[in-house]
Amino acid sequence: MQRNPTRRQLFAGAALLGAASRTVRTQPAGTAAGAPPRVRVVFLTGASDLPYHHWRESTAFLRDVLEHTGRFDVKVIEEVRGITPATLEAFEVAVLNYNGPRWGAPAEAAIESFVRGGKGLVSFHGVTYGAFYGMVSNGGWKAPANGDPGWAAYGDLIGATWDPPKIGHGARHVFEVKWVDRDHPISRGLAESFQANDELYHRLDLKPGTHVLATAFSALETGGTGRDEPIMWTSAFGAGRTLHTTLGHDLSALQQAGFQTAFERGVEWAATGSAAEPSRAAAERPMRVLVATGGHPYPTAFYTLFEGHEDLAWEHATTQREAYQERMAERFDVLVLHDMYNEIGEAERTNLRAFIEAGKGVVSIHHAIVDYTAWPWFHEQVIGGKYYEKALEGHPASAYKEGVEFVARPTKAGAGHPVTSGIGPIPVHDEVYRGMWHAPGSQPLMETDHPLNDRPVVYTGVHPQARSVYIQMGHSASTHRHPAYRKLVHNAIRWCAGRPQGATA
């Protein structure tokens, strides 16, 4: 609990202060009881033409995009050569993210049968050429010398072919993609265009019956054709539906909001023939979180606790004056404390008390147990605990020791509490505290039996209007990066914000 920061800690902390405010896209709650069943999706992948396209990165990213909507249940097959019709029977739509050696006639026939029988296929970017077309890579994609046509049905599944001499694109750039059919289920209700950051493929030959949904102008100055090029189209294959887009070169391209919306809706349409409104329109409002630090060094890994959770937007304050302003309750739902100040100014005290008495939440982490110990109301009626830096009022000084391995385990009450439900024991290499005061009425949710630490390590506070949680662990970067600890902190924020359990990122 040493207060003096090292130069390295100060430098690392300062490097992140410029990014004090972070807002991320929201995530809708998980599928509720009575909601439509999730669309069953399978990715067919396992190879790509590295280093140009990275199938592992793109598959993981797009799987996450789909699952975050709450409308899809996604599986991945990385070795496709052995699949049969029975392998695909449980799925409604396949996403093709593969450019490598042929899978062989049995596997390819299984995919044809899957789509022809009424299921869906979605494909993108890096599958627009390759061995499935019979092409060979030899300093560029070329037609085979032996005239091998490749997978005979592949062009019909994709809805297009690409003559090897025509394969190409201009310089990667940012461009507008225009919906040319705004009445299709995929595009209905969307803005007339969206922005892409991608390679703009050109000179493809679309198959008869292909229906173009979106185009983009391929400008001459970027190395393009000087005309509109098809970007997204649909095709029928037997009783099934296919969707192909030339977008999706890398994670920066996949990150574009317009691409993600089109991809989500395209997968749903290929599976069912219809598409829901964009997932973000119905998302719950993100929790507004204020993170207060100062007065004690900490690893910069602490900031990662608030990243990757798409149901919260957070801001960072490094002083009390910055944090505790008038009408805080109008701006924030939860205050996360990771500062360490015994004293608090009168104006700041008034504003913080108003925030708490408005029913807002407080999550106090690690050394923040020392916060405002000169203000009895805060530790006695809100947080429910106090660390004594020195002997006072007949209470001996508390003790700490850094670098101790111990295990935090849920209590009996914690096993069913929203903050700790589903979180097993957490072994940490962290700092232990012993000899603290704990308020009667606080509820321990996690505890340890380490002799150098008090028994409770996570507990709820005692204020009648506001929810609060104290989490003792949080001194070390390894703790901040522990998956169970990260879930614990996020659960605590959700509970203090009054959000339902289970709808987490």
N, C-alpha and C positions, 0 to 999 in steps of 0.2 A: 504493500500500500504506500510505498515511497512516493512522495509528491513530485520530486524534481525530475523533469523529463530529460532524457538524453538528447544530444544533438540529432541523432538519427531519428528518434521518435518525433521530435519537433519538425524535422524536415519532412518526414513522411506524412505527418498530419497536415502540415501546411500545403502539401502538394494536392491534397484532396479537398481543401476548403473552397477552392474555386468551383468545385462541382457540388456546391452545398445543397442545391435543390434538384430532386430527381422525381420525375413523374413517368409512370409506365402505363401501358394500355391495360384496361380492366379485364377481368375474367368473370364470366358469368358463373353463378353457382352450379354445382354439380347436378346431375339429372335428379329431379325431384320425383317423389312417389306419384305415379299416375302420368308422368311425362312419356312421350313416345320412346320406344326402344332405340338404343343407339345404332347408328349405321355401322355395319361390320366391314372393316377395311383391312386389306392385306397389301403390304408393300412387297413387290417382287424386285429384288436388288441383289447386290453382291459383287458388282464390278462396275467400273466406269473408265473412261479414257483419261486417266491421270497423266499429267498433273492439271489438266484443263477442268475437269469436273470431279468432285469428291463425293462419292455416293454415301459414305458414312456420315459426313457432315450434313448433307442435304436430307437424307432419310430421317436422321434424328430430329432435325429442325422441323421438317414438315409433319412428322408424327406428333410433335409437341403442339404445332399450330392446330392440328385437327382435334387433339384430345382436350386442349384448353377451351374449346367451344362447349364441351359437355355433350356434343351430339354424336360423337364417333367413338367406336371401340377399335383400336388399331393394333394389328400384329405385323410382324416383319419376317419374311423368308429370305435368307441370304444364300441358300443353296437351292436353286430352283430346278436344277436338272432332274431331280427325282420326284417332282410333284406328279400327281394324278388328278383326275376329276374329283376324287374323294377328298383330296387335300384342300381343294378350293370350295367345296360344297357349302361350308359354313359361312362364306363371305358373300357380300353383296356387290363389292366393287374392289378392283385391284388397281394399285398405283404402280406404274412401271417406271423404275429408276435404275436402269441397267444398260450398260454398253460394254459388252465383252463377248466371249465366244458363244456360239449357238448353244442352246439348252438341249437340243436333240428333239427328234420328232415326237416322242411321247409327251414331254412336258409342253411343247408348243401346241400340240393338239389339245391338251387339257385346257390351255388358256383360250384357244379358239372356241372350244365347247362351252366353257364358262361364259364367255361374252355372247356367243350365238344363242345360248339358252335364255337370255334375258337379263344377264348381269351387266356390270359396267366396267369400263377401263379408262383410266386417266393417265396421261403421259406428258412429259415436258422436256424441253430444251435438249439435253444431252443424249436423248434417245432418238433424235430426229434423223440420225445417220448411223452407220456402223455395220457390224457383221450380220445383223438380221436382214439387211438389204443385200447381203452378199458382198459388201464392200470389204476391201482390205486396206490396212493402214501401212503405208510405206512412204514416209515423208509427206503425208497427207492422205486423205481417203480417196481410193481409186476403185474403179470397177475391176472385178477379178479377171485374170487372164483366161481362166477356164470357162467364163461365162456363167458361173454359179449365180442363180437369181436370189439365193438366200431363202429366208422364210417366206413362202409364197403368199401367205395371208397378211404379212406384216404391214404392207402399205395400206391395205384396206382397214386394218385395225387402227393405224395412225391417222388415216385419211389423207395421206400425202406421200410423195416420194421426192427424192432430191438427187438429181443427176450429179455425180461426183464432180465434174468440172465446174458446176455452178455453186458448190458448197462454199459458204462464206458469209461474212457480215462486215459491216464497217467498224469503225472504232467504237469501243464500248462507251456509252454516253447515257445521259438522262433524256428521256423522251416521253411524249404523251401517247397513251394508248386509248383509242376511241372505240366505244361500243357502237357497232353498226347495226346490231339487232338489239334494241333496248326492251323488247317484249319477251325475250327468251327468259325462262325461269332463272338462269344464272345471272343475267344482267338486270332483270326487272327491278325497278326502284333504286338503282344505283345512279351516281352522277354520270354524266355523258362521257367522261374520260377519267383516267387515272394515270399517275406518274410511274414510269418504269426506270430502273437504273440497271441496264442490262446490255447484252449484245442483241442487235436487231438482225435476225436471220433474214436472208433474202433469196429470191429466185427459186422458191420451192414450187413443186407442181402438185396442186391439190387434186385429189381423186374426184371423179364425177359423184355428185350427191353430197359432197362435203358442204357443210353450212358454216359460213364465216360469221363469228360473233364479234370479233374485234380486229382492228388494223392499226398500224402506225406508219407514219411517213418516214421513209428511208432517205434522209437528206444526202445530196451529193457531197456536201462539204465534210461529212463524217465518213465518206467512203461508201455511201449507199447507192441506191438505184435511182433516186429522184422520183419515186412513186410510192404509193401506199402498199405495204406488204401485210399479208395475213399474219396475225399474232395468235389468235385463238379460234378454234373451230370444232364443230361436232360432226360425228358420222354415225350412221347406223351400221351395225354388224349383226346380221340375223335379227333376233329380237332384242339385242342388247344395244347399249348406248356407249359411245366413246367420246372423249374430250381430249384434245391435244393443244398445248400452248408452246410456243417457241421461247417463252420466258423461263428464267430460273437458272442462270449461269452459276451463281455462287450464293453465299449467305447474304451478301449485300443486296443481291437481286431479290432473294426470297424474303428479305426483311421488309420490302415495300408493302405498305398497307393494302394498296389496290391489288397487288398480286395475291396476298393472303386471302382477301375477301373472295376474289374470283376462284381461287383454289378450293376454299372451303365449300363454296356453293357448287362448284363444278363437281367435286367428289360426291356431294349429296345428290345432285341431279343425275350423275351417271349411275348411281345406285338405285334411285327411287323414281326418277322422272320429274321431280320437283325440288325446290330449294327453299330453305327458310330465309327470313330476312337476315342481314349480316349480324353475326353474333355480338358484335360490340354495341349494337344499338340497344339490345336488351340487357346489357351487363349492369350489375349493381354498381352504384357509385363507389369509387375507391375510398378506402379509409384514408383520412387526412392525418398524417403522423408528423409530429414535431420531435426531432431528436436533439437533445440538449447535451453538450459536452463542455469540458473545461475544468481546470483545476487539478488534473491528473493525467499523465500520459496513458496511451492505450495503443494497441496494434491497429494499423490501418485496416486489417481484416475485419474489424468491427463494422465498417461500412457495408460489407457484403451481406450482413444480416438483413438488410432492407432491399437488396437487389434480387431479382428473379421472382418476386411475389407480385403478381399482376392485379392484386386486389388492394394495393395501397400506393399512395403517393406521399413522399416524405420531403421534409425540409430540415435543414440543419442550422442550429443556432449555437454559437460558441461563447456567448455571454448571457448573463441573466437579463440584462436590459433588452437584448435582441430577442430572447425567448419569451419573457413574461410581459407582454404588452396588453393593453386594454382590449376587451372583447375577444380574447383568445378562443373562447368557446365557439365563436362564429367561424373560425378559420380551421380549427383542428378538432379531431375526435379523440386522439390519444397522444399523451406526452410520454416519450421514452427518455428516461434519465440515465446518463452515463457521465455525469459531472461529479464534482466533489468539492463542495463549498459548505463550510459550517454556517456562514452568515448569508442572509438574503436581504436586499434592500426593502424598504417599507412599501414603495410603489409596486415592486415586483411581487412582494408577498401578497399584497391585496389582489393583484391580477391573477396570481396562481390560485389563490383561495377561491376566487370567483369562478375560475375554470373548473376546479374540482367540485364545487358546490352546484355547478350547473349539470353535474352528472357525467362529466367526461372522465376518461380513463387515464391511469398512470401505470407505466411499466418501469420499474427501477432495476437497474442491472449493476451487479457487482459493487464497485467502490461507491456507487451512488447511495449506499446505505449510510454514508457519512453526511449526506446532504441535509443542510439546514437544521443541524442538531441543536442550534441555539433557538430554534422555533419549535417548542414542544408540541404544538397542535399538529405539525406535519408528521412527526414520527409516532406520536401517540394515537392520532385519530385518522391517519391516512395510510401510511406505509406499514405501520404495525411492527417496526423494528428499529434498533439504534445500535450503531457501533460506537463505543467509547474510545476516542483517541487517547484519552487520559482519564485517570480516576476522577470521578465526579459524583456528587450527591450520594456518597456512600457506595457507589458502584465501582468496582475495580476497572482498570483499563482493559479493553479487549485486546486480543492478540491476533497476529496474522503470520503466515509463512508462505512464501512463494515456492512454486515448482514442486507441488505435492500431487501425487497420484491418488485419486479417491473416486468412489462410485456414488453417484446420486441415483436413488431408487424411488419410484412412486410410492407414496403412502397408500393405505387402504382407501382413504378419501380421494386421493389423487388419481387412483385407477379409473374412476368414473367421472372425473372433472374435465370439462372441455379444454382446459389448459394442458393437461397431462395425459388425457385419454389416448391410448395407442402409442405412447412413448414409453419404451422400456427403460431399463437401467442405462445411465450415461456415464461411462468411464472417462474421466478427464484428467489432464495434467494442468493444474490450475493453482489458485491461491486459496488457502483455507483461512477461515475466520473462527475465532472462539471467544466466548465470554461476552456475547451481545445480549441486548435486552429484546425480548419478544412480547408483544402486546397480548394480553388475554383476548381471546376472540379471533385472532388470526388463525387461518387454517393452513397447516402444512400440507403441501401437495407432493413434495419430494424431500427425501432425507438421506443422511449418510451416517454410517457408524464409525467414521474415521475419528480417532481419539483427539486429533488436533483441530477438529471442527465441531461447532454446535450441530445438533441433530437436524433441525430444519434447514433446508437449502433453497427451497422454493415455497412461498406461501402467499396467500391472499391477504390484503389489508382489511381494515375495519371500518372504513367510512360508510355511513348508511346510504348515501346517495351515489357515490362514485365507486367504480371497480378499480382495484389496484392489485398488482402482482409484483413481488420482489423475487428476483432470480440471482442467487449469490454467484454462481459460476459466470465467468466472462472476463477473466484476467488475461488469458493467453489466446494467441492466434489459432492454435489448434482447437481450442474450445469453440471459437467463433465459426470455424469451418466444419465442425462436427455436424453431420446431417440431423441427428436427433436434437441437438441443441438448437440448431436453426429452426427446426419445426417447433420446438418449445417456445422460443421467442415469438415466432409468428402466431402461434396459438394464443399466447398471452395478449398480443396486440389485438387479435380478433375478439377475444373474450372481453377485454376492456372496452372495446368499441361497441360491444353488444351485438356482434355479428354471429350468425349461427355456426355451430360446429360442423365441420365436414366440407364447407365450401371454401377450401383453401387452395392456394396456388401450389 
